[in-house]
Amino acid sequence: MGPKTKKKILLINSLDERYGSTYRARSIWHALRSLGLECTYVESNYREDTPGVISVRQDDSLWGYLRASLRRAVIVLRESCQGIIIQKITPLTFFAIISAFLRGKPLIVDWDDLDAEFQRTPLRKSLTRSLERILAPICRCICTHSKFITTYAKKRGARHVFYLPQVVDTEFFNSKRVNPQKEKARLGLLDKVVFGYAGTFTEGGMRDFDIILSFFKEYFHSGQFFLLIVGGGPSQRIVEDAIREKYGLTNYLITGLIPQESVPDYIAAMDICFIYMRDNIGNRARVSLKLLEYLAMQKVVFGQVVGETKELFGRYVSDFEELRVHDLRDSLLKKQGGLIEVRCTIEEKYSLKAMMEGLKQEGII
């Protein structure tokens, strides 16, 4: 007998690097390759020349979205594979999901957000919800990191749903490989108390950022404090205009889009990390990637989390009120104790290794 042929998987991501879901898609891609599968990965506007990756141009216009959606459908119809994984059920993935169904290949949809809740207009919300009801039943299975979405998908007719954790690359997001003081010095912030926020500048990613800006303006606007904002995306100019004009802040930096491998360097420079999630359906279904990144870097976190994120990691997030009423240094010292514990938990349950185990258990390989 000849050598065993590698199983081929086609992984479709309709978004680009400006969106948080892209980093989950890339994690799935890396996990599949680490398991020894041959995986062709499709991403919008992918900027590097990487073997096994197909970049689909997707302009931010109605015609750009339609053209890219049709291009992905053609790739699904033509690409040689034994199984297809498509991230999300949205208008951008409609044609690809239908094409996978027509091919008769095993189809998995990775459902990582209640995307309808983060659409800008009522029409887009309604359209996304309708597609969920139509398309969920035709998938072989749905994978998700959220119990909330598990229940939601089953109510919409999903035949089988399995758990695939939200994960962070613990090799890169590791405080032992980055020197915080060197990173602060690189940014010219050695004499500052640095508050930080990592996020995507999208409709969903920036929806709750106003709470953080209001808090920072009220209590930490003086020159000894600095707000380091890591990220970029389609809403960056709107957010920056609001920071200057509405909140009147000058002691801040927005990095813009940077390689994911560089994000830990900026998080290392932060003395305190911020997160805020309003209590709504969309946020209750999320497992926050930014919080995983903060905690993997063993950073003290203040703000609010809800739903699935709170259930898993709420004990590591302190309320803003503690920063208001306690000495800043005392607050930091009190919070250091649990950070070694949570790092171990993330390595065990929310790392690429954990994602690989989830894929193996479901029989992807």
C-alpha positions in Angstrom: 0.0 0.0 0.0 1.2 3.5 -0.7 1.5 6.3 1.8 -1.7 7.6 3.3 -3.1 10.6 1.5 -3.7 13.7 3.7 -7.3 14.7 4.1 -7.9 18.0 2.4 -10.0 20.7 4.1 -11.2 24.0 2.5 -11.6 26.8 5.1 -13.5 29.9 4.0 -13.3 33.2 6.0 -15.3 36.0 4.4 -13.6 38.8 6.5 -10.2 40.4 6.6 -7.6 41.3 9.2 -9.6 44.3 10.5 -12.1 41.9 12.1 -11.7 39.9 15.3 -13.2 36.8 13.8 -10.4 36.5 11.3 -8.0 35.6 14.1 -10.3 32.7 15.1 -10.4 31.5 11.5 -6.6 31.7 11.3 -6.4 29.7 14.6 -8.6 27.0 13.0 -6.3 27.0 10.0 -3.2 26.6 12.1 -4.8 23.9 14.2 -5.8 21.9 11.1 -2.3 22.1 9.7 -0.8 21.1 13.0 -3.0 18.0 12.9 -1.4 17.0 9.6 -4.3 18.0 7.3 -3.9 19.7 4.0 -5.9 22.9 4.4 -6.6 25.6 1.8 -7.4 28.8 3.6 -9.4 31.6 2.0 -9.3 35.1 3.5 -10.4 38.5 2.2 -7.7 40.9 1.3 -4.9 38.7 2.6 -1.7 40.7 2.2 1.1 38.1 2.4 2.3 35.5 -0.2 1.6 32.3 1.9 1.4 28.8 0.4 -2.0 27.3 0.8 -3.8 30.7 1.2 -6.1 32.2 -1.4 -6.7 35.9 -1.1 -10.1 37.2 -2.3 -10.3 40.9 -3.0 -13.2 42.5 -1.1 -13.8 46.2 -1.4 -16.0 48.0 1.1 -18.9 48.6 -1.3 -22.0 46.7 -2.3 -20.4 45.6 -5.5 -17.2 44.7 -3.7 -19.1 42.4 -1.3 -21.1 40.8 -4.1 -18.1 40.1 -6.3 -16.1 38.6 -3.4 -19.1 36.5 -2.3 -19.4 35.1 -5.8 -15.7 34.5 -6.0 -15.8 32.4 -2.8 -18.7 30.4 -4.2 -16.6 29.6 -7.3 -13.7 28.5 -5.1 -16.0 26.2 -3.1 -17.3 24.6 -6.3 -13.8 24.1 -7.9 -11.4 23.4 -5.0 -10.4 19.8 -4.4 -11.3 18.9 -0.8 -13.0 16.3 1.4 -14.6 18.7 3.8 -15.5 22.4 3.9 -15.4 24.8 6.9 -17.1 28.2 6.5 -16.9 30.8 9.2 -20.2 32.5 10.0 -23.7 32.6 8.5 -24.0 36.0 7.0 -24.9 37.6 3.6 -21.2 37.4 2.8 -21.1 33.6 3.1 -24.6 32.8 1.6 -23.3 31.8 -1.8 -20.4 29.8 -0.4 -22.7 27.8 1.9 -25.1 27.1 -0.9 -22.2 26.0 -3.2 -20.9 23.6 -0.5 -24.4 22.1 -0.1 -24.7 21.6 -3.8 -21.3 19.8 -3.9 -22.5 17.4 -1.3 -19.3 17.8 0.8 -19.4 17.6 4.6 -20.0 21.2 5.7 -19.2 22.8 9.0 -20.0 26.4 9.9 -18.0 28.0 12.7 -20.5 30.3 14.4 -18.5 32.6 16.7 -20.9 35.6 17.1 -24.6 36.5 17.0 -23.7 38.6 13.9 -27.2 40.0 13.5 -26.8 41.8 16.8 -23.8 43.8 15.4 -25.3 44.9 12.1 -25.7 48.6 11.5 -29.2 48.7 10.1 -32.5 46.9 10.8 -32.6 45.6 7.3 -29.2 43.9 7.7 -30.2 42.5 11.1 -33.3 41.0 9.6 -31.5 39.6 6.6 -28.8 38.0 8.7 -31.4 36.4 11.1 -33.3 35.0 8.1 -30.2 33.5 6.6 -29.5 31.8 9.9 -32.9 30.1 9.9 -32.5 29.0 6.2 -28.9 27.9 6.3 -28.3 26.4 9.7 -30.3 23.2 8.9 -28.4 22.4 5.7 -25.0 22.2 7.5 -23.6 18.9 8.6 -22.8 20.6 11.9 -22.1 23.9 13.6 -19.1 24.5 15.8 -19.0 27.3 18.4 -17.3 28.4 21.6 -20.5 29.5 23.3 -23.3 27.6 25.1 -25.6 30.5 24.2 -24.9 30.1 20.5 -25.3 26.3 20.9 -28.8 26.8 22.1 -29.5 29.5 19.5 -28.3 27.3 16.6 -30.4 24.3 17.7 -33.5 26.5 17.8 -32.8 27.5 14.2 -32.6 23.9 13.1 -29.0 23.0 13.4 -28.6 19.2 13.2 -25.5 18.9 15.3 -23.5 21.4 17.3 -20.1 20.8 18.8 -17.8 22.9 21.1 -14.6 24.4 19.7 -13.0 26.8 22.3 -12.1 30.4 21.7 -8.3 30.3 21.8 -5.2 32.5 22.0 -1.8 31.6 20.7 0.0 31.1 24.0 3.4 31.0 22.3 3.1 34.7 21.2 0.9 35.9 24.0 3.4 35.0 26.7 4.7 37.6 29.2 8.0 35.7 29.6 9.1 36.6 26.0 8.5 40.3 26.3 10.0 42.9 28.6 7.4 45.4 29.7 9.9 48.2 30.6 11.6 47.8 27.2 8.3 48.1 25.4 7.3 51.2 27.4 10.7 52.7 26.6 10.2 51.9 22.9 7.0 53.9 23.0 8.4 56.7 25.1 6.1 55.9 28.0 8.4 54.9 30.8 7.2 57.8 32.9 3.5 57.1 32.3 0.9 54.8 33.9 -0.3 53.1 30.7 -3.9 52.0 30.4 -4.6 49.8 27.4 -7.3 48.5 25.1 -6.9 46.0 22.2 -9.8 45.8 19.7 -11.1 45.9 16.2 -12.4 49.1 14.8 -15.7 47.7 13.5 -19.3 48.2 14.3 -19.3 45.4 16.9 -15.7 45.8 18.1 -16.1 49.5 19.1 -19.7 49.5 20.2 -18.9 49.6 24.0 -15.6 51.7 23.7 -17.4 54.9 24.7 -17.8 53.7 28.2 -14.0 53.2 28.5 -13.3 56.7 27.0 -15.8 58.3 29.4 -14.2 56.7 32.4 -10.7 57.5 31.3 -11.6 61.1 30.6 -13.2 61.6 34.0 -10.5 60.0 36.2 -7.3 59.6 34.3 -7.0 62.6 31.9 -3.9 64.1 33.5 -0.5 63.9 31.9 0.8 61.1 34.1 -1.7 58.7 32.5 -1.7 57.4 28.9 -4.3 55.4 26.9 -2.7 52.9 24.4 -5.2 51.6 21.9 -4.1 48.6 19.9 -5.9 48.0 16.6 -7.4 49.5 13.5 -10.2 49.0 11.0 -13.0 50.6 9.1 -14.2 52.7 12.0 -10.8 54.0 13.1 -11.3 57.6 11.8 -14.7 57.9 13.4 -13.3 56.7 16.8 -10.3 59.0 16.6 -12.4 62.0 15.7 -14.6 61.2 18.8 -11.6 60.8 21.1 -10.3 64.3 20.1 -13.6 66.2 19.6 -16.1 64.6 22.0 -13.7 63.5 24.8 -10.9 66.1 24.3 -8.1 63.6 24.9 -4.6 64.1 23.8 -2.8 61.5 25.9 -3.4 58.5 23.7 -2.1 56.5 20.8 -3.9 54.4 18.3 -1.5 51.9 16.7 -3.6 51.2 13.6 -3.6 47.7 12.1 -0.4 45.8 13.1 0.6 42.1 12.7 -1.0 39.9 15.2 2.4 38.7 16.3 3.2 42.3 17.4 0.1 42.7 19.6 1.7 41.1 22.7 4.5 43.7 22.6 2.0 46.5 23.0 0.0 44.6 25.6 3.2 44.1 27.5 3.6 47.9 27.7 0.2 48.3 29.4 0.0 48.6 33.2 -3.7 48.1 33.3 -6.0 46.7 30.5 -9.6 47.8 29.9 -12.6 45.8 28.7 -16.2 46.7 28.7 -19.2 44.7 27.5 -22.7 46.1 27.8 -25.3 43.6 28.9 -27.0 42.6 25.7 -27.7 39.5 23.7 -24.7 39.9 21.4 -22.2 40.3 24.2 -23.7 37.5 26.3 -23.0 35.1 23.5 -19.3 36.1 23.1 -16.1 34.7 24.6 -13.9 37.7 24.4 -10.6 37.2 22.5 -9.1 40.4 23.8 -9.7 39.2 27.4 -7.9 36.0 26.6 -5.0 37.9 25.2 -4.8 40.2 28.3 -4.9 37.3 30.7 -2.5 35.1 28.7 -0.1 38.1 29.1 -0.9 38.1 32.8 -2.2 41.6 32.9 -4.6 43.2 35.4 -7.9 43.9 33.8 -10.7 46.4 34.8 -14.1 46.9 33.3 -17.2 44.7 32.9 -17.8 41.4 31.2 -21.1 39.6 30.8 -22.6 36.2 29.7 -20.3 33.5 28.6 -17.2 35.6 29.1 -18.2 36.5 32.7 -19.0 32.8 33.4 -15.5 31.7 32.3 -13.3 34.6 33.3 -15.4 37.1 35.3 -13.4 36.6 38.5 -10.3 38.0 36.8 -12.0 41.3 35.8 -12.4 44.0 38.4 -15.0 46.7 38.4 -14.1 50.3 37.4 -15.2 51.3 40.9 -12.1 49.7 42.4 -9.9 52.1 40.4 -12.0 55.0 41.6 -11.8 54.3 45.3 -8.4 52.6 45.8 -4.8 53.6 45.4 -3.7 52.6 41.9 -0.6 50.7 43.1 -2.5 48.9 45.8 -5.1 47.8 43.2 -2.4 46.4 41.0 -0.7 44.5 43.8 -4.0 42.9 45.0 -4.8 41.6 41.5 -1.5 39.9 40.7 -2.2 36.7 42.7 -4.7 35.0 40.3 -2.8 35.7 37.1 -0.5 32.7 37.2 -3.5 30.5 37.8 -5.4 31.9 34.8 -2.4 31.6 32.5 -2.3 27.8 33.3 -6.0 27.6 32.6 -5.6 29.2 29.3 -2.8 27.0 28.3 -4.9 23.9 29.1 -8.3 24.9 27.8 -8.0 27.9 25.5 -4.9 27.4 23.5 -4.2 26.1 20.0 -3.6 22.7 21.6 -7.1 22.7 23.1 -8.6 23.6 19.7 -6.7 20.7 18.1 -8.2 18.4 20.7 -11.7 19.7 19.9 -11.2 19.1 16.2 -9.8 15.6 16.8 -12.7 14.6 19.0 -15.2 15.7 16.4 -13.5 13.4 13.9 -12.2 16.2 11.6 -9.1 14.2 11.0 
